[in-house]
Amino acid sequence: MPTDLEQLVELQRVDEEAARLQALLDAIPKMLARIDAQLAAARQRVEQAKAAIAAGEAEKRRHDQEIQSLNDQIAKFRSQSSSVKTNEQYKALLSEISHAEGQISSHEEKIIEVMLNADTLQGKLARAEAALKAESAEIERQKSEATRESETDKIALKAAQARAGEIRKAVDENLLSTYDRIRGSRGNGLAEVLEQRCTACQVMLRPQLYSNLRAGSAIIQCDSCGRLLYYVPEHNVSTAAANTSGIAHQAEREWMFVPELGTSGAFAVFSNHRGNATMKAYDAVTGEAIAHRVEKNATYQSIFASELRNARNLFVDQAGVENKFKEQLPQEFLEDLRHQLPNS
């Protein structure tokens, strides 16, 4: 791996760590606002319980006042009974007294209801106050922990930014500018290659591009996503071992875009099976099958080398598409292949 690329790999690691730390710091105000809202809600529940108790007490006083007023009326009616002169007047007084006594009974029943409800409200208040006390303690703990963590994160962020500045000074300015541009639009500027695939977009690399990358002869960008690519040999041990084991271990099946086939290029599937190499191609515009070749005792990597020279690897996770659609690719599948091409 070129030295500048090694520096960029380290820079991306540091940049990602700095971004992670910055995200944690940015999240703290929202977290504090959330727990403050929780505390405010707990306080509101206490105030609501107190208000309900106060409303019950006010209602009880109102009923007591009504009862007192009715008792005064009854006393007045009874004092008037000695001065009435007719049975009709006496009966009218008794009716008024009876009506007032009925109202008193109604108010007394409501007082009992208020008193019973007061016990429930007192229990609710006690629970709300206990919850407020517990939440206050927990929120204070969270705030203290957030403060400690933020101070630690600030120190780590400052160190990461300083380290990033040191690395930037050691990297070629043009390469650094390319890295920053890609990172700004893609989220990260580099991608590792594993098993001949760009790990960012999962698109296979062209054989020649892959060979150049492994040789470390140049800075290479992914044909699909544009990220700068890097290759770590020890991460590709299993793949490297497989590639030195002969025909049986060559890649068995790959989809590629071949610009030289057809009028506007073609989507072709290359495969190795039982010692035979096969290529089947479909027109990139119409999806119609335009070529089908089978070569015995060969691998497609060697027998179709001219077609592969400028081919672009494609990602296809469906097996046997060429067997299912022998004459023409379905539109949905065709569109998926087109979207993997630059400027599609």
C-alpha positions in Angstrom: 0.0 0.0 0.0 1.5 3.4 -0.9 2.7 5.5 2.0 0.2 8.3 1.4 -2.7 5.8 1.3 -1.6 4.3 4.6 -1.6 7.8 6.0 -5.2 8.3 4.6 -6.4 5.0 6.2 -5.1 6.3 9.5 -6.7 9.7 8.8 -10.0 8.2 8.1 -9.9 6.2 11.3 -9.1 9.4 13.3 -11.8 11.4 11.4 -14.4 8.7 12.1 -13.5 8.7 15.8 -13.6 12.5 15.9 -17.0 12.4 14.2 -18.2 9.9 16.8 -17.0 12.0 19.7 -18.6 15.2 18.2 -21.9 13.3 17.8 -21.8 12.4 21.4 -21.1 16.0 22.5 -23.9 17.3 20.2 -26.3 14.8 21.7 -25.8 16.0 25.3 -28.0 19.1 25.1 -30.8 17.1 23.7 -30.3 14.4 26.4 -30.3 17.1 29.1 -33.5 18.6 27.7 -35.1 15.2 27.7 -34.4 14.4 31.3 -35.4 17.9 32.3 -38.7 17.3 30.6 -39.0 14.1 32.6 -38.4 15.9 35.8 -40.9 18.6 34.8 -43.5 15.9 34.1 -42.9 14.4 37.5 -43.3 17.8 39.2 -46.5 18.4 37.3 -47.9 15.1 38.5 -47.3 16.2 42.1 -48.9 19.6 41.5 -51.9 17.9 39.8 -52.4 15.6 42.8 -52.2 18.6 45.2 -54.6 20.6 43.1 -57.1 17.7 43.1 -56.8 17.4 46.9 -57.3 21.2 47.2 -60.4 21.0 44.9 -61.8 18.2 47.0 -61.4 20.3 50.2 -63.0 23.3 48.6 -65.9 21.1 47.5 -66.3 19.7 51.0 -66.4 23.3 52.4 -69.1 24.2 49.9 -71.2 21.3 50.9 -70.7 22.1 54.6 -71.8 25.7 53.9 -74.9 24.5 52.1 -75.8 22.2 55.0 -75.3 25.0 57.5 -77.6 27.2 55.4 -80.2 24.5 55.2 -80.1 23.9 58.9 -80.7 27.6 59.4 -83.7 27.5 57.1 -85.1 24.5 59.1 -84.7 26.3 62.4 -86.4 29.3 60.9 -89.3 27.2 59.6 -89.7 25.5 63.0 -89.8 28.8 64.8 -92.5 29.9 62.5 -94.7 26.8 63.1 -95.9 28.1 66.5 -97.4 31.2 64.8 -99.3 29.5 61.9 -103.1 29.6 62.1 -104.2 27.0 59.5 -103.5 23.4 58.8 -102.5 24.4 55.2 -99.8 26.7 56.5 -98.5 24.1 58.9 -98.3 21.5 56.2 -96.5 23.9 54.0 -93.8 24.5 56.7 -93.5 20.7 57.2 -93.0 20.3 53.5 -90.3 22.9 53.4 -88.5 21.3 56.4 -88.7 17.9 54.7 -87.3 19.3 51.5 -84.4 21.0 53.3 -83.6 17.8 55.2 -83.5 15.9 51.9 -81.0 18.4 50.5 -78.9 18.1 53.7 -78.8 14.3 53.2 -77.7 14.8 49.6 -74.9 17.1 50.6 -73.8 14.7 53.4 -73.5 11.9 50.8 -71.4 14.1 48.6 -69.2 15.0 51.5 -68.6 11.3 52.1 -67.7 10.8 48.5 -65.3 13.7 48.7 -63.7 12.3 51.8 -63.3 8.8 50.3 -61.8 10.3 47.1 -59.5 12.3 49.3 -57.9 9.1 50.6 -57.3 8.0 47.0 -55.8 11.4 46.1 -53.6 11.4 49.1 -52.2 8.0 48.0 -51.7 9.4 44.5 -49.9 12.4 45.9 -47.6 10.2 48.1 -46.7 8.1 45.1 -46.1 11.2 42.9 -43.9 12.8 45.5 -41.9 9.5 46.0 -41.5 9.2 42.2 -40.4 12.9 42.0 -37.8 12.3 44.7 -36.4 9.2 42.9 -36.4 10.8 39.5 -34.7 13.9 40.8 -31.9 11.8 42.3 -31.6 9.8 39.0 -31.6 12.9 36.9 -28.9 14.5 38.9 -26.9 11.4 38.6 -27.4 11.4 34.8 -26.4 15.0 34.6 -23.3 14.5 36.6 -22.3 11.5 34.5 -23.0 13.4 31.3 -20.9 16.3 32.5 -18.0 13.9 33.3 -18.3 12.1 30.0 -18.5 15.3 28.0 -15.3 16.6 29.5 -13.6 13.3 28.7 -15.0 13.4 25.1 -13.9 17.0 24.7 -10.3 16.0 25.6 -10.4 13.0 23.3 -11.9 15.0 20.4 -9.2 17.7 20.8 -6.5 14.9 20.7 -8.2 13.3 17.6 -8.3 16.7 15.8 -4.7 17.3 16.6 -3.7 13.9 15.3 -5.7 14.5 12.1 -3.9 17.8 11.6 -0.5 16.0 12.0 -1.5 13.3 9.4 -2.8 15.9 7.0 0.6 17.6 6.9 2.2 14.4 5.8 -0.2 13.6 2.9 0.0 15.0 -0.7 -2.3 18.0 -1.0 -4.0 16.8 -4.2 -4.7 13.4 -2.7 -5.9 15.0 0.5 -8.2 17.2 -1.5 -9.7 14.2 -3.3 -10.2 12.4 0.1 -12.0 15.4 1.5 -14.2 15.8 -1.5 -15.3 12.2 -1.5 -15.7 12.2 2.3 -17.9 15.3 2.1 -20.3 13.6 -0.4 -20.0 9.9 0.6 -19.5 10.1 4.4 -16.0 8.5 4.1 -13.3 8.8 1.5 -11.7 5.4 1.5 -13.0 1.8 1.3 -11.1 -1.5 1.9 -11.2 -4.2 -0.8 -12.1 -7.7 0.4 -12.5 -10.6 -2.0 -12.2 -8.3 -5.0 -15.2 -6.2 -3.8 -15.3 -2.6 -2.6 -16.6 -2.9 0.9 -18.5 0.4 0.7 -20.7 -0.3 -2.4 -20.2 -4.1 -2.7 -19.4 -3.8 -6.4 -16.7 -6.2 -7.8 -13.5 -4.6 -9.2 -12.3 -5.1 -12.7 -9.5 -7.8 -12.9 -6.9 -5.3 -14.1 -7.9 -2.7 -11.5 -7.8 -5.4 -8.8 -4.3 -6.4 -10.0 -3.0 -2.9 -9.9 -4.5 -2.4 -6.4 -2.8 -5.5 -5.0 0.5 -4.5 -6.6 0.3 -1.1 -4.9 1.4 0.7 -8.0 -1.1 3.5 -8.0 -3.8 5.3 -6.1 -7.1 3.7 -7.3 -10.7 4.8 -7.0 -13.7 2.6 -7.1 -15.4 2.7 -10.6 -18.8 2.6 -8.9 -18.8 4.8 -5.7 -15.6 6.8 -6.4 -14.0 6.1 -3.0 -10.2 5.6 -2.8 -9.5 1.9 -2.4 -6.9 0.2 -0.3 -5.9 -3.5 0.0 -4.6 -5.2 3.1 -3.0 -8.6 2.2 -3.5 -10.2 5.6 -7.3 -9.4 5.4 -7.5 -11.3 2.1 -5.5 -14.4 3.1 -8.4 -16.9 2.3 -9.0 -15.3 -1.1 -5.4 -15.2 -2.0 -5.0 -18.9 -1.1 -8.0 -19.8 -3.2 -6.7 -17.9 -6.2 -3.5 -20.0 -6.3 -5.3 -23.3 -6.3 -6.1 -23.7 -10.0 -9.2 -23.8 -12.1 -11.4 -25.4 -9.5 -10.9 -22.4 -7.2 -11.3 -19.6 -9.8 -14.3 -17.3 -9.4 -17.3 -19.5 -10.6 -19.7 -16.8 -11.7 -19.5 -13.0 -12.2 -21.8 -10.4 -13.8 -20.1 -7.6 -15.7 -20.8 -4.7 -18.0 -18.8 -5.1 -21.2 -18.8 -1.8 -23.2 -17.4 -3.5 -26.4 -20.4 -5.9 -26.8 -23.6 -4.8 -28.6 -24.4 -1.3 -29.8 -24.4 0.3 -26.4 -22.6 -2.2 -24.3 -23.9 -5.4 -22.8 -24.5 -7.0 -19.4 -22.7 -10.4 -19.4 -22.5 -13.3 -17.0 -19.2 -15.3 -17.0 -19.0 -18.7 -15.4 -16.8 -21.7 -14.8 -18.5 -25.1 -14.6 -16.9 -28.5 -14.8 -13.9 -27.3 -16.6 -15.9 -25.2 -19.2 -16.0 -21.5 -19.5 -19.3 -19.7 -20.4 -20.2 -16.2 -21.4 -23.8 -15.1 -22.0 -24.5 -11.4 -22.9 -27.6 -9.3 -23.0 -28.0 -5.9 -24.7 -27.7 -3.2 -22.1 -30.5 -1.2 -23.6 -33.1 -3.8 -24.5 -32.1 -6.7 -22.3 -32.2 -9.1 -25.2 -29.8 -12.0 -25.4 -27.1 -11.2 -28.0 -24.3 -13.7 -27.3 -23.8 -17.1 -25.8 -20.4 -18.9 -25.9 -19.1 -22.0 -24.3 -15.4 -23.0 -24.3 -14.2 -26.4 -23.0 -11.3 -27.0 -20.7 -10.9 -23.3 -19.9 -11.7 -20.6 -17.4 -13.5 -17.5 -18.4 -10.7 -15.4 -16.9 -8.4 -16.6 -19.7 -10.6 -17.4 -22.6 -12.6 -14.2 -22.5 -9.7 -12.0 -21.4 -10.4 -9.5 -24.2 -14.0 -9.0 -23.1 -12.9 -8.7 -19.5 -10.2 -6.1 -20.2 -12.5 -3.0 -19.9 -15.4 -4.8 -18.2 -17.0 -3.4 -15.0 -18.0 -5.7 -12.2 -21.6 -5.8 -11.1 -23.3 -7.0 -7.9 -25.9 -9.7 -8.5 -27.2 -11.7 -5.6 -29.7 -13.8 -7.6 -28.3 -17.2 -8.8 -29.3 -18.7 -12.2 -30.8 -15.5 -13.8 -29.3 -16.4 -17.2 -31.0 -19.8 -17.0 -34.3 -18.5 -16.0 -34.4 -15.7 -18.6 -32.7 -17.1 -21.6 -34.0 -14.7 -24.3 -34.4 -11.4 -22.4 -33.7 -9.9 -18.9 -36.8 -8.6 -17.0 -37.1 -4.9 -16.8 -36.7 -4.7 -13.0 -33.4 -6.7 -13.1 -32.2 -4.7 -16.1 -32.8 -1.4 -14.2 -30.9 -2.7 -11.2 -27.9 -3.4 -13.4 -28.1 0.0 -15.0 -28.1 1.8 -11.7 -24.7 0.2 -10.9 -23.1 2.1 -13.8 -21.7 5.6 -13.3 -23.9 8.4 -14.4 -26.9 6.0 -14.7 
